[in-house]
Amino acid sequence: MASSELPPHEAERLLLAVTGRTRADLYRIDVAEADASRFRILVVQRRRGVPLQHLEETIPFGPVTLRVDRRALIPRPETEFLFDEAASTLGRAGPGSTIVDLGTGTGALALALRHRFPEARVIATDVSEEALSLAAENAERNSLDIELFAGDLFDALPEAAKGRIDLLVTNPPYVAEHEYAELPVEIRDHEPRLALVGGERGIEILERIADEVYWWLAEGGWLLCEIGETQADQALDLFSPWLFCEIRNDLAGKPRILVGRKGAKCC
Ligand SMILES: C[S@@+](CC[C@H](N)C(=O)[O-])C[C@H]1O[C@@H](n2cnc3c(N)ncnc32)[C@H](O)[C@@H]1O
Protein backbone atom coordinates (compact mmCIF):
# COMPACT_ATOMS: atom_id res chain seq x y z
CA MET A 1 0.00 0.00 0.00
CA ALA A 2 1.57 3.29 -1.06
CA SER A 3 1.14 6.46 0.99
CA SER A 4 0.40 8.26 -2.29
CA GLU A 5 -3.03 6.62 -2.15
CA LEU A 6 -3.97 8.99 0.68
CA PRO A 7 -4.46 12.75 0.42
CA PRO A 8 -0.93 14.17 0.98
CA HIS A 9 -1.84 16.08 4.17
CA GLU A 10 -3.19 12.89 5.75
CA ALA A 11 -0.10 10.85 4.86
CA GLU A 12 2.02 13.66 6.27
CA ARG A 13 0.06 13.75 9.53
CA LEU A 14 0.53 9.99 9.94
CA LEU A 15 4.27 10.31 9.32
CA LEU A 16 4.48 13.05 11.97
CA ALA A 17 2.59 10.79 14.39
CA VAL A 18 4.99 7.85 13.99
CA THR A 19 8.23 9.86 13.97
CA GLY A 20 7.33 12.43 16.62
CA ARG A 21 8.79 15.12 14.33
CA THR A 22 7.52 18.56 13.46
CA ARG A 23 6.46 19.38 9.91
CA ALA A 24 9.65 21.42 9.38
CA ASP A 25 11.76 18.44 10.47
CA LEU A 26 10.02 16.12 8.10
CA TYR A 27 11.95 17.17 5.09
CA ARG A 28 15.35 16.89 6.78
CA ILE A 29 15.22 13.34 8.13
CA ASP A 30 15.80 9.82 7.05
CA VAL A 31 12.86 7.78 8.28
CA ALA A 32 14.05 4.79 10.31
CA GLU A 33 12.92 1.42 8.95
CA ALA A 34 10.78 0.73 12.04
CA ASP A 35 9.00 4.07 11.58
CA ALA A 36 8.59 3.45 7.87
CA SER A 37 6.94 0.11 8.47
CA ARG A 38 4.68 1.54 11.22
CA PHE A 39 3.79 4.35 8.79
CA ARG A 40 2.81 1.81 6.13
CA ILE A 41 0.54 0.05 8.65
CA LEU A 42 -1.16 3.34 9.54
CA VAL A 43 -1.69 4.10 5.87
CA VAL A 44 -3.45 0.75 5.42
CA GLN A 45 -5.61 1.36 8.50
CA ARG A 46 -6.51 4.83 7.30
CA ARG A 47 -7.47 3.45 3.89
CA ARG A 48 -9.79 1.09 5.74
CA GLY A 49 -11.57 4.02 7.36
CA VAL A 50 -9.97 4.25 10.80
CA PRO A 51 -10.30 7.93 11.84
CA LEU A 52 -7.09 9.90 11.40
CA GLN A 53 -7.31 11.07 15.02
CA HIS A 54 -7.40 7.46 16.28
CA LEU A 55 -4.22 6.74 14.33
CA GLU A 56 -2.55 9.89 15.66
CA GLU A 57 -3.81 8.83 19.14
CA THR A 58 -4.00 12.34 20.60
CA ILE A 59 -5.61 15.64 19.66
CA PRO A 60 -5.24 19.16 20.99
CA PHE A 61 -8.41 20.58 22.56
CA GLY A 62 -8.09 24.19 23.75
CA PRO A 63 -5.36 24.17 26.40
CA VAL A 64 -5.24 20.36 26.84
CA THR A 65 -4.10 17.31 24.87
CA LEU A 66 -6.49 14.37 24.79
CA ARG A 67 -6.03 10.72 24.03
CA VAL A 68 -8.79 9.60 21.67
CA ASP A 69 -9.95 6.08 20.88
CA ARG A 70 -13.08 4.01 20.35
CA ARG A 71 -14.25 4.51 23.93
CA ALA A 72 -15.61 8.02 23.29
CA LEU A 73 -16.53 10.53 20.62
CA ILE A 74 -13.63 12.41 18.99
CA PRO A 75 -14.13 16.00 20.19
CA ARG A 76 -15.14 18.24 17.29
CA PRO A 77 -14.04 21.82 16.47
CA GLU A 78 -17.59 23.05 17.29
CA THR A 79 -17.10 21.77 20.82
CA GLU A 80 -13.81 23.63 21.14
CA PHE A 81 -15.83 26.72 20.23
CA LEU A 82 -18.33 25.76 22.97
CA PHE A 83 -15.41 25.65 25.43
CA ASP A 84 -14.26 29.15 24.39
CA GLU A 85 -17.80 30.53 24.70
CA ALA A 86 -18.35 28.86 28.07
CA ALA A 87 -15.04 30.15 29.45
CA SER A 88 -15.62 33.73 28.28
CA THR A 89 -19.27 33.70 29.40
CA LEU A 90 -18.37 32.55 32.92
CA GLY A 91 -15.44 34.98 33.03
CA ARG A 92 -14.07 33.95 36.40
CA ALA A 93 -14.56 31.09 38.83
CA GLY A 94 -12.96 31.29 42.24
CA PRO A 95 -12.85 28.73 45.05
CA GLY A 96 -16.36 27.43 45.78
CA SER A 97 -17.45 27.70 42.13
CA THR A 98 -18.89 24.56 40.58
CA ILE A 99 -18.65 23.62 36.91
CA VAL A 100 -20.35 20.52 35.48
CA ASP A 101 -19.78 18.78 32.14
CA LEU A 102 -22.73 16.43 31.52
CA GLY A 103 -21.77 13.61 29.11
CA THR A 104 -18.04 14.26 29.15
CA GLY A 105 -16.76 11.61 26.68
CA THR A 106 -12.96 12.05 26.55
CA GLY A 107 -13.23 14.66 29.34
CA ALA A 108 -12.59 17.43 26.80
CA LEU A 109 -14.81 20.23 28.13
CA ALA A 110 -14.28 19.39 31.80
CA LEU A 111 -10.50 19.29 31.48
CA ALA A 112 -10.22 22.42 29.36
CA LEU A 113 -12.43 24.28 31.86
CA ARG A 114 -10.47 22.98 34.85
CA HIS A 115 -7.30 24.19 33.14
CA ARG A 116 -8.87 27.63 32.56
CA PHE A 117 -10.42 27.86 36.06
CA PRO A 118 -7.98 26.02 38.35
CA GLU A 119 -9.79 27.09 41.55
CA ALA A 120 -13.19 25.76 40.52
CA ARG A 121 -14.61 22.37 41.41
CA VAL A 122 -15.15 20.56 38.09
CA ILE A 123 -17.49 17.56 37.89
CA ALA A 124 -17.73 15.41 34.76
CA THR A 125 -20.34 12.70 34.20
CA ASP A 126 -21.11 10.07 31.62
CA VAL A 127 -23.46 7.11 31.33
CA SER A 128 -20.63 5.20 29.58
CA GLU A 129 -18.08 3.59 31.91
CA GLU A 130 -15.73 3.25 28.93
CA ALA A 131 -15.85 6.97 28.24
CA LEU A 132 -15.20 7.68 31.92
CA SER A 133 -12.12 5.44 31.89
CA LEU A 134 -10.75 7.46 28.96
CA ALA A 135 -11.63 10.75 30.70
CA ALA A 136 -9.74 9.54 33.80
CA GLU A 137 -6.67 8.77 31.67
CA ASN A 138 -6.89 12.20 30.10
CA ALA A 139 -7.16 13.87 33.50
CA GLU A 140 -3.96 12.10 34.54
CA ARG A 141 -2.20 12.88 31.26
CA ASN A 142 -2.91 16.59 31.78
CA SER A 143 -2.32 16.53 35.57
CA LEU A 144 -5.77 18.01 36.11
CA ASP A 145 -8.04 17.13 38.98
CA ILE A 146 -11.68 16.61 38.04
CA GLU A 147 -14.42 14.56 39.73
CA LEU A 148 -15.87 11.80 37.55
CA PHE A 149 -19.30 10.24 38.13
CA ALA A 150 -21.15 7.54 36.20
CA GLY A 151 -24.89 7.72 35.61
CA ASP A 152 -27.83 8.85 33.55
CA LEU A 153 -27.77 12.66 33.09
CA PHE A 154 -28.46 14.44 36.42
CA ASP A 155 -28.77 11.13 38.36
CA ALA A 156 -24.96 10.96 38.27
CA LEU A 157 -24.50 14.23 40.18
CA PRO A 158 -23.98 14.44 43.94
CA GLU A 159 -27.23 15.69 45.55
CA ALA A 160 -25.22 18.42 47.31
CA ALA A 161 -24.54 20.06 43.92
CA LYS A 162 -28.28 20.78 43.46
CA GLY A 163 -28.88 24.51 43.13
CA ARG A 164 -25.12 25.22 43.26
CA ILE A 165 -23.86 24.84 39.69
CA ASP A 166 -22.38 28.05 38.29
CA LEU A 167 -21.77 26.67 34.80
CA LEU A 168 -23.19 23.55 33.21
CA VAL A 169 -21.77 22.66 29.81
CA THR A 170 -23.02 19.81 27.74
CA ASN A 171 -22.68 18.44 24.25
CA PRO A 172 -25.39 15.79 24.45
CA PRO A 173 -26.23 13.24 21.77
CA TYR A 174 -28.61 15.04 19.38
CA VAL A 175 -28.69 12.98 16.18
CA ALA A 176 -32.08 11.44 15.24
CA GLU A 177 -32.28 7.69 14.54
CA HIS A 178 -32.94 8.27 10.83
CA GLU A 179 -29.98 10.70 10.58
CA TYR A 180 -27.63 8.18 12.18
CA ALA A 181 -28.05 5.80 9.25
CA GLU A 182 -26.84 8.57 6.95
CA LEU A 183 -23.68 9.44 8.90
CA PRO A 184 -20.37 8.50 7.23
CA VAL A 185 -19.45 4.87 7.80
CA GLU A 186 -16.16 6.07 9.36
CA ILE A 187 -18.17 7.60 12.21
CA ARG A 188 -20.64 4.72 12.59
CA ASP A 189 -17.88 2.09 12.63
CA HIS A 190 -15.49 3.81 15.01
CA GLU A 191 -17.37 6.15 17.37
CA PRO A 192 -19.92 5.10 20.00
CA ARG A 193 -23.56 5.20 18.87
CA LEU A 194 -24.47 6.18 22.43
CA ALA A 195 -22.50 9.41 21.99
CA LEU A 196 -24.43 10.42 18.89
CA VAL A 197 -28.06 9.31 18.91
CA GLY A 198 -30.41 11.37 21.07
CA GLY A 199 -33.48 9.23 20.33
CA GLU A 200 -36.06 8.74 17.59
CA ARG A 201 -36.35 12.53 17.02
CA GLY A 202 -32.83 13.44 18.19
CA ILE A 203 -34.13 15.98 20.70
CA GLU A 204 -35.06 13.56 23.51
CA ILE A 205 -31.92 14.07 25.65
CA LEU A 206 -32.25 17.85 25.27
CA GLU A 207 -35.86 17.54 26.51
CA ARG A 208 -34.69 15.65 29.58
CA ILE A 209 -31.97 18.22 30.30
CA ALA A 210 -34.52 21.04 29.95
CA ASP A 211 -36.83 19.31 32.47
CA GLU A 212 -34.19 19.27 35.21
CA VAL A 213 -31.49 21.86 34.62
CA TYR A 214 -33.28 24.71 36.45
CA TRP A 215 -33.13 22.85 39.76
CA TRP A 216 -29.39 22.21 39.48
CA LEU A 217 -28.19 25.68 38.49
CA ALA A 218 -27.29 28.31 41.11
CA GLU A 219 -29.06 31.68 40.88
CA GLY A 220 -27.32 33.42 38.00
CA GLY A 221 -25.85 30.08 36.87
CA TRP A 222 -25.20 29.41 33.20
CA LEU A 223 -26.06 26.61 30.82
CA LEU A 224 -24.11 26.29 27.55
CA CYS A 225 -25.39 23.43 25.45
CA GLU A 226 -24.32 22.35 21.97
CA ILE A 227 -27.26 21.67 19.65
CA GLY A 228 -27.73 20.40 16.09
CA GLU A 229 -27.86 23.16 13.49
CA THR A 230 -31.61 22.64 12.87
CA GLN A 231 -32.57 22.48 16.55
CA ALA A 232 -32.40 26.16 17.61
CA ASP A 233 -36.17 26.82 17.65
CA GLN A 234 -36.94 23.58 19.46
CA ALA A 235 -34.18 24.24 21.99
CA LEU A 236 -35.50 27.75 22.69
CA ASP A 237 -39.02 26.33 23.20
CA LEU A 238 -37.67 23.73 25.62
CA PHE A 239 -35.45 25.94 27.77
CA SER A 240 -37.16 29.36 27.68
CA PRO A 241 -39.85 28.45 30.26
CA TRP A 242 -37.04 27.93 32.78
CA LEU A 243 -34.08 30.12 31.80
CA PHE A 244 -33.34 33.39 30.02
CA CYS A 245 -32.08 32.06 26.72
CA GLU A 246 -30.37 32.93 23.49
CA ILE A 247 -28.81 31.03 20.61
CA ARG A 248 -25.21 31.72 19.58
CA ASN A 249 -23.74 30.96 16.17
CA ASP A 250 -20.51 29.07 15.66
CA LEU A 251 -17.64 30.41 13.56
CA ALA A 252 -19.34 29.14 10.41
CA GLY A 253 -22.43 31.23 11.30
CA LYS A 254 -24.53 28.20 12.25
CA PRO A 255 -26.80 28.27 15.33
CA ARG A 256 -25.01 25.67 17.47
CA ILE A 257 -25.06 26.86 21.08
CA LEU A 258 -27.99 27.37 23.42
CA VAL A 259 -27.04 29.77 26.21
CA GLY A 260 -29.34 29.86 29.21
CA ARG A 261 -29.14 31.66 32.54
CA LYS A 262 -31.15 31.14 35.70
CA GLY A 263 -32.83 34.19 37.19
CA ALA A 264 -30.96 36.83 35.19
CA LYS A 265 -30.75 38.09 31.64
CA CYS A 266 -28.14 36.10 29.81
CA CYS A 267 -26.42 38.73 27.66
C1 LIG B 1 -21.85 13.97 21.77
S1 LIG B 1 -20.94 13.08 22.99
C2 LIG B 1 -20.01 14.42 23.70
C3 LIG B 1 -18.76 13.99 24.39
C4 LIG B 1 -17.88 15.16 24.83
N1 LIG B 1 -18.57 16.04 25.75
C5 LIG B 1 -17.41 15.96 23.62
O1 LIG B 1 -17.99 17.01 23.37
O2 LIG B 1 -16.49 15.51 22.93
C6 LIG B 1 -22.20 12.77 24.20
C7 LIG B 1 -21.73 12.05 25.47
O3 LIG B 1 -22.88 11.88 26.32
C8 LIG B 1 -22.87 10.57 26.85
N2 LIG B 1 -24.26 10.20 27.13
C9 LIG B 1 -25.19 9.69 26.30
N3 LIG B 1 -26.35 9.49 26.93
C10 LIG B 1 -26.16 9.88 28.22
C11 LIG B 1 -26.99 9.91 29.37
N4 LIG B 1 -28.25 9.51 29.34
N5 LIG B 1 -26.44 10.36 30.54
C12 LIG B 1 -25.14 10.78 30.57
N6 LIG B 1 -24.32 10.77 29.51
C13 LIG B 1 -24.82 10.33 28.35
C14 LIG B 1 -22.20 9.71 25.79
O4 LIG B 1 -21.65 8.53 26.35
C15 LIG B 1 -21.16 10.68 25.24
O5 LIG B 1 -19.93 10.55 25.92
The ligand as an ORCA input file, in Angstrom:
! r2SCAN-3c Opt
* xyz 0 1
  C     -21.848     13.974     21.773
  S     -20.941     13.076     22.990
  C     -20.009     14.419     23.699
  C     -18.762     13.989     24.391
  C     -17.875     15.157     24.835
  N     -18.572     16.037     25.752
  C     -17.411     15.957     23.615
  O     -17.993     17.010     23.374
  O     -16.494     15.509     22.926
  C     -22.200     12.771     24.204
  C     -21.729     12.054     25.469
  O     -22.885     11.875     26.317
  C     -22.866     10.570     26.848
  N     -24.255     10.196     27.134
  C     -25.194      9.689     26.296
  N     -26.352      9.493     26.933
  C     -26.161      9.880     28.221
  C     -26.986      9.914     29.371
  N     -28.249      9.513     29.336
  N     -26.442     10.357     30.538
  C     -25.136     10.779     30.572
  N     -24.316     10.771     29.513
  C     -24.815     10.335     28.346
  C     -22.201      9.715     25.794
  O     -21.655      8.532     26.353
  C     -21.156     10.676     25.237
  O     -19.927     10.551     25.922
*
